[in-house]
């Protein structure tokens, strides 16, 4: 991917919160950014939900618990864009607010 921005979402059993957050980011950015979900070993169907609803998301699953910081670091290692950001999957940072960081 050659998007200018990569956004990393560290996740652990976040299916219920991550899907609406990804919907929010897609509604603002569409396919113009690289989305990376780093799964810390979820058992709640996070992977299945993300892969089914967002096939263009880069999904990285770690079998070893990385913690939030480790998951973000792993996402940085896979990001291909010049600008890399991350946000929690709980929707606390709305996509429209994230755009202000790029202004």
Secondary structure by P-SEA (a helix, b strand, c coil): ccccbbbbbbbccccccaaaaaaaaaacccccbbbbbbbcccccaaaaaaaaaccccbbbbbcccccaaaaaaaaaaaccccbbbbbcccccccaaaaaaaac
